[in-house]
Amino acid sequence: MPLSCIERTSFKPGKSILMSNSMEKIIQVWFEDGRIFIKTDKENTYSRPLEAFPLLLEATPEQRAQYEIGLEGDDLRWEEIDEDIHISSFFEKAEPNSDNVIAKVFERFPQLNVSEVARTIGINKSLLSRYIYGIKKPSEKRTEQILQAIRQLGRDMASI
């Protein structure tokens, strides 16, 4: 087991905890080689690239270590960075694939602020980051919306 492995449990005294026997429960969490790993009570280990969770990708190791396992054991919470991950997220198979137009634009222009571009088009920064990392594929309409916002930014800058 890696040295960075940290076990946590979380419960509130006096609260009744109803746990489903069908869903696996998270019992361990650790980070290694740009990935997050979980181990379950059924001895299964799952892993996802940190790009799938941009807030964790950008977090410091100290911030990543400050998680809580939910009362039912099926989710993780990082209060400081406001990130929540359900165990079902670990069942996804998508790996980063930055071979897309959105990723190429942000790679070509690293000075673009992901938060501000997301705010401009009215989407969540994490969603835009997932598009950039190729974890999630935007529709053609969404792709055009993102590109239009960036083009408008360029026109605004050119008018200065």
Residue frames as qw, qx, qy, qz and C-alpha x, y, z in Angstrom:
[[0.000, 0.889, 0.458, 0.000, 0.00, 0.00, 0.00],
 [0.396, 0.591, -0.040, 0.702, 1.40, 3.42, -0.94],
 [0.348, -0.193, -0.478, 0.783, 2.63, 5.71, 1.79],
 [0.162, -0.089, -0.069, -0.980, 0.18, 8.37, 0.63],
 [0.427, -0.388, -0.757, -0.306, -2.74, 6.09, 1.50],
 [0.154, -0.147, 0.461, -0.862, -5.04, 7.62, 4.07],
 [0.256, -0.422, -0.861, -0.128, -8.07, 5.97, 5.66],
 [0.187, -0.088, 0.254, -0.945, -10.97, 8.08, 6.87],
 [0.152, -0.507, -0.841, -0.111, -14.43, 7.48, 8.14],
 [0.123, -0.165, 0.095, -0.974, -17.08, 10.03, 8.88],
 [0.331, -0.521, -0.769, -0.163, -20.24, 9.82, 10.96],
 [0.215, -0.495, 0.154, -0.828, -22.35, 12.03, 13.16],
 [0.077, -0.061, -0.888, 0.450, -23.07, 10.73, 16.67],
 [0.338, 0.334, 0.557, -0.681, -26.73, 10.10, 17.36],
 [0.553, 0.409, -0.283, -0.669, -27.65, 9.71, 13.70],
 [0.825, 0.089, 0.549, -0.095, -29.06, 6.46, 12.38],
 [0.107, 0.535, -0.645, -0.535, -27.05, 5.22, 9.42],
 [0.851, 0.290, 0.380, -0.218, -28.88, 3.12, 6.83],
 [0.053, -0.562, 0.684, 0.462, -26.46, 1.44, 4.49],
 [0.849, 0.358, -0.100, -0.375, -27.37, -0.41, 1.32],
 [0.737, -0.310, 0.579, 0.156, -25.77, -3.83, 1.03],
 [0.778, 0.516, 0.319, 0.162, -25.81, -3.73, -2.78],
 [0.334, 0.900, -0.164, 0.226, -23.49, -0.72, -3.22],
 [0.756, 0.045, -0.328, 0.564, -19.81, -1.07, -2.48],
 [0.350, -0.930, -0.086, 0.077, -18.49, 1.19, 0.26],
 [0.460, 0.703, -0.335, 0.427, -15.34, 3.24, -0.04],
 [0.785, -0.582, -0.123, 0.170, -12.87, 2.34, 2.70],
 [0.589, -0.418, 0.213, 0.658, -9.58, 3.80, 1.39],
 [0.439, 0.891, 0.104, 0.044, -8.46, 6.66, -0.83],
 [0.558, -0.516, 0.285, 0.584, -5.03, 7.48, -2.17],
 [0.453, 0.866, -0.082, -0.194, -3.33, 9.42, -4.95],
 [0.626, -0.360, 0.558, 0.409, -0.52, 8.13, -7.12],
 [0.367, -0.001, 0.654, 0.661, 0.90, 8.87, -10.60],
 [0.197, 0.057, -0.249, -0.947, -1.69, 11.52, -11.42],
 [0.502, -0.288, -0.702, -0.416, -4.63, 9.33, -10.44],
 [0.491, -0.340, 0.448, -0.665, -7.05, 8.91, -7.55],
 [0.436, 0.009, -0.897, -0.075, -7.59, 5.39, -6.25],
 [0.616, -0.351, 0.288, -0.644, -10.27, 3.96, -4.01],
 [0.237, 0.058, -0.968, 0.054, -10.54, 0.59, -2.34],
 [0.625, -0.323, -0.171, -0.690, -13.94, -0.78, -1.37],
 [0.598, -0.335, 0.591, -0.425, -15.26, -3.03, 1.33],
 [0.945, 0.222, 0.184, -0.154, -15.57, -5.73, -1.35],
 [0.656, -0.395, 0.452, 0.458, -11.77, -5.57, -1.91],
 [0.594, 0.629, 0.347, 0.362, -12.13, -3.88, -5.32],
 [0.328, -0.519, 0.091, 0.784, -9.76, -1.11, -6.33],
 [0.441, 0.774, 0.409, 0.197, -10.85, 1.58, -8.78],
 [0.410, -0.392, 0.127, 0.814, -8.90, 4.43, -10.30],
 [0.381, 0.853, 0.339, 0.108, -9.57, 7.55, -12.34],
 [0.513, 0.273, -0.012, 0.814, -7.20, 10.14, -13.79],
 [0.175, -0.508, -0.379, 0.753, -7.17, 13.40, -11.85],
 [0.048, 0.015, -0.395, -0.917, -8.17, 15.15, -15.08],
 [0.278, -0.469, -0.782, -0.304, -11.61, 13.64, -14.53],
 [0.402, -0.798, -0.414, 0.173, -11.85, 15.82, -11.41],
 [0.421, 0.648, -0.053, 0.632, -10.24, 19.16, -12.29],
 [0.380, -0.835, 0.138, -0.372, -10.62, 20.60, -8.78],
 [0.877, -0.413, 0.205, 0.138, -8.60, 17.68, -7.40],
 [0.773, 0.387, 0.074, 0.498, -6.08, 18.01, -10.23],
 [0.182, 0.751, -0.095, 0.627, -5.45, 21.63, -9.23],
 [0.649, -0.737, 0.012, -0.190, -5.51, 20.95, -5.49],
 [0.061, 0.670, -0.698, 0.244, -2.38, 20.65, -3.38],
 [0.530, 0.014, -0.843, 0.094, -1.49, 17.27, -1.84],
 [0.002, -0.060, -0.663, 0.746, -2.53, 18.71, 1.52],
 [0.530, 0.125, 0.040, -0.838, -5.95, 19.71, 0.15],
 [0.664, 0.102, -0.648, -0.359, -6.41, 16.28, -1.45],
 [0.349, 0.019, -0.864, 0.363, -5.71, 14.63, 1.90],
 [0.197, 0.077, 0.490, -0.845, -8.56, 16.55, 3.56],
 [0.491, -0.128, -0.590, -0.628, -11.46, 14.41, 2.37],
 [0.487, -0.089, 0.667, -0.556, -14.30, 12.70, 4.17],
 [0.153, -0.132, -0.924, -0.323, -16.04, 9.49, 3.22],
 [0.482, -0.292, -0.147, -0.813, -19.81, 10.02, 3.31],
 [0.567, -0.241, 0.562, -0.552, -22.07, 8.40, 5.89],
 [0.921, 0.199, 0.185, -0.281, -23.21, 5.71, 3.47],
 [0.622, -0.373, 0.585, 0.363, -19.68, 5.08, 2.23],
 [0.646, 0.478, 0.530, 0.272, -20.56, 5.79, -1.37],
 [0.316, 0.882, 0.100, 0.336, -19.14, 9.29, -1.80],
 [0.616, -0.166, -0.171, 0.751, -16.19, 11.52, -1.02],
 [0.010, -0.961, -0.237, -0.141, -16.21, 15.18, 0.01],
 [0.550, 0.020, -0.128, 0.825, -13.44, 17.79, 0.00],
 [0.115, -0.858, -0.432, 0.253, -14.84, 20.77, 1.89],
 [0.293, -0.627, 0.147, 0.707, -11.99, 23.21, 1.25],
 [0.073, -0.194, 0.605, 0.769, -12.09, 22.82, -2.53],
 [0.595, 0.302, 0.258, -0.699, -15.87, 22.16, -2.68],
 [0.430, 0.292, -0.757, -0.397, -15.60, 18.83, -4.51],
 [0.733, -0.064, 0.536, -0.414, -17.92, 15.84, -4.21],
 [0.375, 0.337, -0.780, -0.370, -17.37, 12.50, -5.95],
 [0.865, -0.084, 0.237, -0.435, -19.76, 9.55, -5.93],
 [0.574, -0.277, 0.755, 0.155, -18.40, 6.00, -6.18],
 [0.718, 0.535, 0.445, -0.015, -20.22, 5.62, -9.51],
 [0.259, 0.911, -0.262, -0.185, -17.74, 8.13, -11.01],
 [0.303, -0.557, 0.759, 0.150, -15.07, 5.46, -10.64],
 [0.701, 0.225, 0.677, -0.002, -17.01, 3.06, -12.87],
 [0.502, 0.831, -0.037, -0.236, -16.51, 5.37, -15.88],
 [0.865, -0.005, 0.300, 0.403, -13.85, 4.29, -18.35],
 [0.415, 0.877, 0.043, 0.239, -13.05, 7.57, -20.16],
 [0.687, -0.334, 0.032, 0.644, -9.37, 8.44, -20.05],
 [0.006, 0.787, -0.074, -0.613, -7.91, 11.84, -20.95],
 [0.602, 0.340, 0.528, 0.493, -7.80, 12.50, -24.69],
 [0.066, -0.716, -0.056, 0.693, -6.70, 16.01, -25.48],
 [0.220, 0.020, 0.669, 0.709, -7.04, 15.46, -29.24],
 [0.114, 0.753, 0.647, 0.038, -9.97, 17.86, -29.57],
 [0.266, 0.672, 0.166, 0.671, -10.41, 21.42, -30.75],
 [0.430, -0.871, -0.072, -0.228, -11.14, 22.83, -27.27],
 [0.806, -0.461, 0.117, 0.353, -7.99, 21.30, -25.80],
 [0.655, 0.273, 0.212, 0.671, -5.92, 22.55, -28.73],
 [0.029, 0.843, 0.135, 0.520, -7.15, 26.13, -28.31],
 [0.570, -0.813, 0.078, -0.086, -6.30, 26.16, -24.58],
 [0.842, -0.196, 0.190, 0.465, -2.94, 24.51, -25.30],
 [0.505, 0.510, 0.205, 0.665, -2.12, 27.09, -27.97],
 [0.074, -0.678, 0.052, -0.730, -3.19, 29.98, -25.72],
 [0.560, -0.253, -0.695, 0.375, -2.23, 28.97, -22.15],
 [0.053, 0.040, -0.284, 0.956, -2.92, 32.52, -20.98],
 [0.495, -0.372, -0.439, -0.651, -6.66, 31.87, -21.38],
 [0.234, -0.192, 0.690, -0.658, -8.33, 31.74, -17.99],
 [0.228, -0.217, -0.926, -0.208, -10.54, 28.64, -17.84],
 [0.053, -0.497, -0.686, 0.529, -12.68, 30.08, -15.04],
 [0.159, 0.495, 0.021, -0.854, -13.37, 33.30, -16.92],
 [0.268, 0.106, -0.713, -0.639, -14.13, 31.59, -20.23],
 [0.186, -0.332, -0.924, 0.045, -16.51, 29.23, -18.41],
 [0.015, 0.534, 0.486, -0.692, -18.17, 32.16, -16.62],
 [0.168, 0.340, -0.306, -0.874, -18.54, 34.04, -19.91],
 [0.397, -0.009, -0.735, -0.549, -20.45, 31.20, -21.54],
 [0.646, -0.303, 0.166, -0.681, -22.36, 30.30, -18.39],
 [0.903, -0.040, -0.425, -0.059, -20.99, 26.84, -17.66],
 [0.745, -0.646, 0.154, 0.060, -19.18, 25.32, -14.70],
 [0.069, 0.795, -0.595, -0.091, -15.38, 25.57, -14.73],
 [0.539, -0.252, 0.803, -0.025, -15.12, 21.84, -13.97],
 [0.751, 0.484, 0.438, -0.098, -17.21, 21.02, -17.03],
 [0.437, 0.866, -0.230, -0.075, -15.04, 23.19, -19.28],
 [0.215, -0.651, 0.728, 0.009, -11.94, 21.58, -17.78],
 [0.711, 0.039, 0.700, -0.054, -13.34, 18.13, -18.56],
 [0.681, 0.716, 0.138, -0.066, -13.79, 19.23, -22.17],
 [0.151, 0.869, -0.471, -0.025, -10.22, 20.54, -22.25],
 [0.355, -0.461, 0.812, -0.046, -8.79, 17.32, -20.78],
 [0.488, 0.190, -0.712, -0.468, -10.91, 15.22, -23.13],
 [0.135, 0.051, 0.913, -0.382, -12.72, 13.43, -20.32],
 [0.390, 0.597, 0.604, -0.356, -16.03, 14.70, -21.60],
 [0.291, 0.166, 0.565, 0.754, -16.94, 15.54, -25.20],
 [0.235, 0.440, 0.249, -0.830, -18.92, 18.71, -25.84],
 [0.571, 0.598, 0.562, -0.014, -21.74, 18.72, -28.37],
 [0.460, 0.373, 0.327, 0.737, -21.15, 20.57, -31.64],
 [0.134, -0.869, -0.284, -0.381, -23.36, 23.39, -30.34],
 [0.612, -0.765, -0.002, 0.200, -21.37, 23.64, -27.09],
 [0.700, -0.073, 0.246, 0.667, -18.05, 23.51, -28.97],
 [0.267, 0.602, 0.317, 0.682, -19.16, 26.41, -31.16],
 [0.365, -0.893, -0.203, -0.166, -20.37, 28.33, -28.08],
 [0.702, -0.556, 0.099, 0.435, -16.94, 27.96, -26.44],
 [0.573, 0.144, 0.332, 0.735, -15.10, 28.95, -29.61],
 [0.057, 0.796, 0.340, 0.498, -17.38, 31.97, -30.11],
 [0.494, -0.860, -0.092, 0.085, -16.63, 33.18, -26.57],
 [0.680, -0.356, 0.241, 0.595, -12.89, 32.87, -27.19],
 [0.416, 0.444, 0.403, 0.684, -13.17, 34.62, -30.57],
 [0.150, -0.906, -0.275, -0.283, -15.11, 37.45, -28.92],
 [0.622, -0.697, 0.052, 0.355, -12.39, 37.77, -26.32],
 [0.616, 0.000, 0.352, 0.705, -9.86, 38.09, -29.16],
 [0.173, 0.699, 0.388, 0.575, -11.95, 40.79, -30.87],
 [0.393, -0.903, -0.175, -0.020, -12.28, 42.67, -27.58],
 [0.662, -0.497, 0.183, 0.529, -8.53, 42.52, -27.04],
 [0.517, 0.267, 0.410, 0.702, -7.82, 43.66, -30.62],
 [0.027, 0.843, 0.360, 0.399, -9.98, 46.75, -30.11],
 [0.534, -0.745, -0.120, 0.382, -7.78, 48.07, -27.29]]
